[in-house]
Amino acid sequence: QTAPTPNPPTLANSTVLATQITWNANAAADSGAGLHATPYIFNYGGVDQAAQSGTAFTKSGLNPNSSYSAKVKYRDALLNTTPLSAAKTEVWLMCFSLPFL
């Protein structure tokens, strides 16, 4: 059996709001065994996070003026797993709004 597609997996986009970042994986597919019930495994800080059914992974409580990266991999019902995607890095910048004088 082969791992799900796309292989290698990809992160579609990410959203930065306040002190959180959400990474979004492209949807996985598997025409053989079918996808696992929780096919998305995000990797944050070099550590695989709990497998999940949704394509979005959110990390909150972030520090300003710092960069954060995530990767994703997919698995099918037979536990065939893709390698990790390339990292998608976001920078959370603290911005200040100054009054017009």
LUMDO-492597 format. One record per atom (N, C-alpha, C, O): residue number from 1; residue in one letter; atom name; x, y, z. Coordinates in pm, 1 decimal. Layout:
REM residues N
NUM A CA X Y Z
...
END
This chain:
REM residues 101
1 Q N 83.3 -118.7 0.0
1 Q CA 0.0 0.0 0.0
1 Q C 87.9 125.2 0.0
1 Q O 202.7 123.2 44.3
2 T N 32.2 229.9 -49.2
2 T CA 105.3 356.3 -53.7
2 T C 45.2 456.2 44.4
2 T O -69.1 442.2 87.9
3 A N 123.6 555.7 77.4
3 A CA 80.2 661.0 169.2
3 A C -20.0 752.4 99.2
3 A O -29.4 751.4 -23.5
4 P N -94.1 830.7 175.7
4 P CA -190.3 925.0 117.6
4 P C -122.5 1029.2 29.1
4 P O -0.7 1046.3 31.6
5 T N -204.0 1097.0 -47.9
5 T CA -156.7 1205.4 -133.6
5 T C -219.9 1335.9 -86.4
5 T O -323.4 1331.8 -20.0
6 P N -162.0 1451.0 -117.9
6 P CA -35.6 1465.9 -189.5
6 P C 81.8 1417.0 -105.4
6 P O 82.0 1427.8 17.3
7 N N 179.0 1364.4 -173.3
7 N CA 297.7 1310.7 -106.7
7 N C 419.8 1363.1 -180.5
7 N O 444.4 1318.4 -292.5
8 P N 496.8 1453.8 -125.8
8 P CA 493.0 1498.1 13.3
8 P C 372.9 1589.3 39.0
8 P O 323.5 1655.4 -52.3
9 P N 326.6 1592.0 164.7
9 P CA 214.0 1677.4 200.6
9 P C 252.1 1824.9 194.4
9 P O 369.9 1860.3 188.2
10 T N 150.0 1909.7 196.1
10 T CA 175.7 2053.4 186.6
10 T C 88.1 2130.6 284.0
10 T O -23.5 2089.9 316.1
11 L N 140.9 2241.6 329.4
11 L CA 63.5 2336.2 408.8
11 L C 15.5 2444.7 314.3
11 L O 95.6 2507.6 245.1
12 A N -114.7 2466.5 311.4
12 A CA -174.3 2559.2 215.9
12 A C -148.1 2704.4 252.5
12 A O -96.0 2781.5 171.9
13 N N -184.2 2740.3 373.0
13 N CA -168.4 2878.8 416.7
13 N C -169.8 2882.3 568.3
13 N O -187.7 2780.1 634.6
14 S N -151.1 2999.5 620.4
14 S CA -158.6 3017.1 764.8
14 S C -217.0 3153.5 794.0
14 S O -213.2 3243.7 710.3
15 T N -271.2 3167.3 914.2
15 T CA -333.9 3291.4 956.0
15 T C -273.6 3333.6 1089.4
15 T O -262.7 3253.6 1182.3
16 V N -235.0 3459.3 1097.1
16 V CA -178.7 3513.5 1221.2
16 V C -279.4 3612.8 1278.2
16 V O -313.0 3712.4 1214.1
17 L N -327.3 3584.5 1399.3
17 L CA -421.5 3673.0 1467.8
17 L C -377.8 3689.7 1612.6
17 L O -353.5 3591.4 1682.5
18 A N -368.0 3814.0 1657.1
18 A CA -330.4 3844.0 1795.8
18 A C -208.2 3761.3 1835.0
18 A O -100.7 3781.0 1778.3
19 T N -221.8 3670.4 1929.5
19 T CA -107.9 3590.1 1974.8
19 T C -123.0 3443.6 1935.0
19 T O -77.7 3354.1 2006.4
20 Q N -187.1 3419.7 1820.1
20 Q CA -199.9 3281.5 1774.0
20 Q C -177.5 3271.5 1624.1
20 Q O -199.7 3366.8 1549.3
21 I N -133.0 3154.3 1582.3
21 I CA -113.5 3124.3 1441.2
21 I C -186.8 2994.3 1410.9
21 I O -179.0 2898.0 1487.2
22 T N -258.4 2992.6 1297.9
22 T CA -324.9 2871.5 1252.1
22 T C -263.8 2831.4 1118.6
22 T O -263.1 2909.6 1023.5
23 W N -212.4 2708.8 1112.4
23 W CA -160.5 2652.5 988.2
23 W C -268.5 2562.5 928.4
23 W O -336.6 2491.1 1002.1
24 N N -285.1 2564.9 796.8
24 N CA -385.9 2485.4 728.0
24 N C -320.0 2391.7 627.9
24 N O -247.6 2434.9 538.3
25 A N -346.4 2263.3 644.9
25 A CA -292.7 2163.6 552.6
25 A C -385.0 2148.3 433.0
25 A O -506.4 2164.5 445.2
26 N N -327.7 2117.2 317.6
26 N CA -410.6 2078.7 204.4
26 N C -476.1 1945.8 237.8
26 N O -418.0 1864.4 309.5
27 A N -594.8 1923.4 187.3
27 A CA -668.4 1800.8 217.0
27 A C -594.9 1679.0 163.3
27 A O -542.6 1680.4 51.9
28 A N -591.9 1574.1 243.9
28 A CA -529.3 1448.0 204.1
28 A C -633.4 1358.4 138.6
28 A O -753.6 1374.2 159.8
29 A N -584.7 1263.7 58.5
29 A CA -672.3 1164.8 -5.1
29 A C -599.3 1031.9 -8.8
29 A O -476.3 1027.7 -10.7
30 D N -674.9 924.2 -9.8
30 D CA -615.2 791.7 -22.4
30 D C -715.2 701.8 -95.1
30 D O -819.8 666.8 -40.4
31 S N -682.3 665.2 -217.4
31 S CA -774.7 585.4 -298.5
31 S C -767.0 437.0 -267.5
31 S O -850.9 359.7 -313.9
32 G N -667.7 396.1 -189.8
32 G CA -653.5 254.8 -155.3
32 G C -729.1 220.7 -28.7
32 G O -847.2 186.3 -33.6
33 A N -662.7 230.0 82.9
33 A CA -720.9 192.0 211.7
33 A C -814.5 297.5 268.1
33 A O -892.5 268.3 358.8
34 G N -808.6 417.5 217.1
34 G CA -884.7 527.3 274.3
34 G C -805.3 593.3 385.8
34 G O -709.6 536.3 438.2
35 L N -846.0 712.3 420.5
35 L CA -775.2 786.3 524.2
35 L C -807.5 730.6 662.4
35 L O -915.0 675.0 685.1
36 H N -713.7 746.5 752.9
36 H CA -734.3 715.2 894.6
36 H C -840.0 811.7 948.2
36 H O -860.5 918.3 890.0
37 A N -905.9 777.4 1055.5
37 A CA -1005.3 866.9 1116.0
37 A C -942.7 998.6 1159.9
37 A O -1009.3 1102.1 1159.8
38 T N -815.3 995.3 1197.2
38 T CA -741.8 1116.9 1232.7
38 T C -615.0 1121.4 1146.2
38 T O -506.3 1088.0 1193.4
39 P N -629.2 1162.8 1019.4
39 P CA -518.4 1150.7 924.8
39 P C -411.9 1259.8 930.1
39 P O -306.3 1244.2 868.8
40 Y N -436.2 1369.4 1001.1
40 Y CA -343.8 1482.3 998.9
40 Y C -260.3 1484.9 1126.4
40 Y O -313.8 1488.3 1237.2
41 I N -128.1 1483.3 1108.8
41 I CA -36.5 1490.5 1222.6
41 I C 54.0 1611.4 1200.8
41 I O 142.3 1609.6 1115.1
42 F N 30.9 1715.2 1278.9
42 F CA 112.9 1835.2 1268.3
42 F C 236.5 1818.8 1355.4
42 F O 234.0 1750.9 1458.0
43 N N 344.1 1882.3 1312.2
43 N CA 470.3 1878.9 1384.6
43 N C 503.6 2023.6 1419.9
43 N O 517.5 2108.3 1331.7
44 Y N 516.2 2050.6 1548.7
44 Y CA 544.6 2185.0 1595.6
44 Y C 660.0 2177.4 1694.3
44 Y O 656.9 2098.0 1788.3
45 G N 760.2 2258.9 1673.2
45 G CA 876.2 2256.8 1762.2
45 G C 952.7 2126.3 1755.1
45 G O 1019.7 2087.7 1850.9
46 G N 943.2 2057.4 1640.8
46 G CA 1013.6 1930.8 1623.6
46 G C 944.2 1812.4 1688.5
46 G O 1000.4 1703.0 1694.6
47 V N 821.6 1833.4 1737.3
47 V CA 748.1 1727.5 1806.7
47 V C 614.9 1703.8 1735.9
47 V O 540.3 1798.1 1709.6
48 D N 585.1 1576.3 1705.0
48 D CA 454.5 1543.8 1648.7
48 D C 347.4 1571.4 1752.5
48 D O 358.5 1529.4 1867.7
49 Q N 243.7 1642.6 1710.8
49 Q CA 129.8 1671.0 1796.8
49 Q C 27.7 1558.4 1782.2
49 Q O 44.1 1471.3 1696.7
50 A N -75.2 1558.8 1862.7
50 A CA -177.9 1454.4 1855.4
50 A C -241.0 1454.0 1716.2
50 A O -268.2 1559.4 1658.7
51 A N -263.6 1334.7 1663.6
51 A CA -329.2 1321.7 1533.4
51 A C -469.8 1379.5 1542.9
51 A O -534.9 1371.2 1647.1
52 Q N -515.4 1437.9 1433.0
52 Q CA -646.3 1501.9 1434.9
52 Q C -719.9 1481.9 1304.3
52 Q O -659.7 1448.1 1202.3
53 S N -850.8 1503.0 1307.7
53 S CA -932.5 1484.8 1187.7
53 S C -936.9 1609.2 1100.9
53 S O -961.3 1599.1 980.7
54 G N -914.0 1726.3 1158.7
54 G CA -922.3 1851.5 1084.2
54 G C -791.3 1893.0 1020.9
54 G O -684.2 1846.8 1060.1
55 T N -801.3 1981.4 921.7
55 T CA -683.7 2025.6 846.2
55 T C -615.1 2147.6 907.4
55 T O -512.8 2192.2 855.5
56 A N -668.6 2202.3 1015.9
56 A CA -610.9 2322.9 1076.8
56 A C -547.2 2291.4 1211.6
56 A O -599.5 2211.7 1289.4
57 F N -433.9 2355.1 1237.8
57 F CA -363.5 2341.0 1365.1
57 F C -334.3 2480.8 1417.1
57 F O -273.3 2561.6 1347.1
58 T N -377.1 2509.7 1538.1
58 T CA -359.8 2642.6 1597.0
58 T C -270.0 2635.9 1719.2
58 T O -284.2 2548.5 1804.7
59 K N -178.3 2729.3 1724.9
59 K CA -90.5 2744.9 1840.9
59 K C -113.1 2885.6 1896.0
59 K O -104.9 2983.7 1822.1
60 S N -141.1 2894.9 2024.3
60 S CA -166.7 3025.8 2083.0
60 S C -68.6 3053.8 2196.2
60 S O 14.1 2969.4 2230.8
61 G N -79.1 3173.3 2253.0
61 G CA 11.0 3213.6 2359.9
61 G C 151.0 3241.2 2308.4
61 G O 249.5 3215.2 2377.5
62 L N 159.8 3293.7 2187.5
62 L CA 289.9 3316.6 2125.0
62 L C 351.9 3447.1 2170.2
62 L O 282.0 3538.7 2213.4
63 N N 481.4 3455.0 2160.0
63 N CA 555.4 3575.5 2197.6
63 N C 571.7 3666.8 2077.3
63 N O 594.0 3619.1 1966.0
64 P N 560.8 3796.5 2098.0
64 P CA 577.5 3890.2 1986.7
64 P C 720.5 3889.7 1933.2
64 P O 815.4 3852.6 2002.3
65 N N 731.7 3932.0 1809.1
65 N CA 860.6 3945.0 1741.5
65 N C 937.7 3812.9 1739.1
65 N O 1059.4 3809.6 1757.6
66 S N 865.0 3706.1 1716.3
66 S CA 924.2 3572.0 1710.5
66 S C 871.9 3499.5 1588.1
66 S O 766.4 3533.5 1534.5
67 S N 946.8 3399.0 1544.3
67 S CA 901.8 3317.6 1430.9
67 S C 862.0 3179.8 1480.2
67 S O 916.9 3127.9 1577.4
68 Y N 765.0 3121.9 1410.6
68 Y CA 710.1 2992.1 1446.7
68 Y C 692.6 2909.2 1320.5
68 Y O 652.4 2961.0 1216.2
69 S N 722.7 2780.8 1330.3
69 S CA 714.4 2691.2 1214.3
69 S C 633.3 2567.5 1247.8
69 S O 631.1 2520.5 1361.5
70 A N 566.8 2516.3 1145.7
70 A CA 493.6 2390.7 1158.7
70 A C 512.5 2309.6 1031.7
70 A O 542.0 2363.4 925.0
71 K N 494.8 2179.4 1045.7
71 K CA 496.9 2085.5 933.4
71 K C 376.8 1993.6 951.5
71 K O 313.6 1993.9 1057.1
72 V N 345.2 1915.1 849.1
72 V CA 234.4 1821.0 859.4
72 V C 270.0 1693.3 786.1
72 V O 349.6 1694.2 692.2
73 K N 210.0 1582.5 830.2
73 K CA 217.9 1456.8 756.4
73 K C 80.7 1391.5 761.9
73 K O -0.1 1421.9 849.6
74 Y N 55.0 1300.8 666.7
74 Y CA -74.3 1235.0 656.6
74 Y C -57.9 1086.1 680.8
74 Y O 49.7 1030.1 659.8
75 R N -167.2 1021.6 726.0
75 R CA -165.1 876.0 738.3
75 R C -298.4 818.5 691.2
75 R O -402.7 883.4 697.6
76 D N -290.7 694.2 643.7
76 D CA -412.7 629.2 597.1
76 D C -460.5 525.6 698.4
76 D O -401.7 510.7 805.5
77 A N -567.1 454.7 663.9
77 A CA -627.2 358.3 755.6
77 A C -533.9 243.2 790.2
77 A O -551.2 179.6 894.1
78 L N -435.1 215.0 705.4
78 L CA -338.5 108.1 731.7
78 L C -212.6 161.1 799.4
78 L O -114.3 88.6 814.8
79 L N -216.4 288.8 839.8
79 L CA -105.2 358.2 907.2
79 L C 14.0 384.2 816.6
79 L O 124.3 408.4 865.7
80 N N -6.0 379.8 685.1
80 N CA 97.8 427.2 592.8
80 N C 104.4 578.4 611.2
80 N O 2.2 647.0 607.6
81 T N 224.6 628.8 630.8
81 T CA 242.8 770.4 662.7
81 T C 335.6 836.7 562.6
81 T O 435.0 777.9 519.7
82 T N 302.5 958.9 526.1
82 T CA 390.0 1037.0 439.0
82 T C 506.2 1091.1 520.7
82 T O 500.5 1091.2 643.6
83 P N 611.1 1136.8 454.5
83 P CA 713.1 1212.2 528.1
83 P C 653.7 1348.1 566.3
83 P O 546.5 1385.1 518.4
84 L N 722.5 1420.8 651.0
84 L CA 678.0 1555.2 687.7
84 L C 687.3 1650.0 568.7
84 L O 773.9 1636.0 482.5
85 S N 597.7 1745.1 566.2
85 S CA 601.7 1850.0 464.7
85 S C 719.2 1942.1 492.7
85 S O 786.0 1931.7 595.6
86 A N 742.4 2031.6 399.5
86 A CA 837.6 2139.6 425.1
86 A C 777.7 2228.7 533.8
86 A O 655.7 2237.2 548.4
87 A N 862.9 2293.1 608.0
87 A CA 815.6 2381.4 715.4
87 A C 753.6 2507.3 657.0
87 A O 800.9 2560.1 556.4
88 K N 648.4 2554.3 720.4
88 K CA 591.0 2684.6 688.4
88 K C 613.1 2771.4 811.4
88 K O 564.5 2740.7 920.3
89 T N 686.6 2879.5 792.7
89 T CA 725.2 2966.6 903.8
89 T C 648.7 3098.0 895.7
89 T O 635.1 3158.0 789.1
90 E N 600.2 3140.1 1009.3
90 E CA 533.2 3269.1 1021.2
90 E C 604.0 3350.0 1128.5
90 E O 658.8 3294.5 1223.7
91 V N 602.3 3480.4 1112.1
91 V CA 661.8 3570.4 1210.8
91 V C 549.5 3653.3 1270.4
91 V O 471.9 3716.9 1199.2
92 W N 542.8 3651.0 1401.8
92 W CA 443.5 3731.9 1470.5
92 W C 511.7 3858.2 1517.8
92 W O 594.9 3854.9 1608.5
93 L N 475.6 3971.1 1455.1
93 L CA 537.8 4099.6 1488.3
93 L C 441.8 4182.8 1572.8
93 L O 321.7 4190.1 1546.6
94 M N 499.2 4244.2 1673.6
94 M CA 418.7 4335.9 1753.9
94 M C 421.2 4471.2 1685.1
94 M O 528.0 4527.1 1660.2
95 C N 304.8 4523.0 1655.0
95 C CA 295.6 4651.9 1588.8
95 C C 230.4 4752.9 1682.6
95 C O 141.8 4720.2 1761.5
96 F N 275.5 4871.8 1671.4
96 F CA 222.1 4978.9 1754.4
96 F C 153.8 5081.8 1663.7
96 F O 203.2 5113.3 1555.4
97 S N 43.9 5131.5 1708.2
97 S CA -25.5 5235.1 1636.4
97 S C -3.3 5366.3 1711.5
97 S O -39.1 5378.7 1828.7
98 L N 55.4 5462.5 1643.7
98 L CA 82.6 5591.4 1706.8
98 L C -22.4 5692.0 1661.9
98 L O -63.0 5691.2 1545.7
99 P N -66.2 5777.5 1751.5
99 P CA -165.9 5878.0 1712.2
99 P C -104.8 5978.0 1613.8
99 P O 14.1 6009.4 1619.4
100 F N -188.2 6025.4 1526.0
100 F CA -144.6 6126.8 1429.1
100 F C -134.6 6260.6 1501.0
100 F O -230.7 6306.3 1562.9
101 L N -19.1 6322.2 1492.3
101 L CA 1.1 6451.8 1560.2
101 L C -4.6 6565.8 1462.3
101 L O 10.2 6681.5 1501.4
END
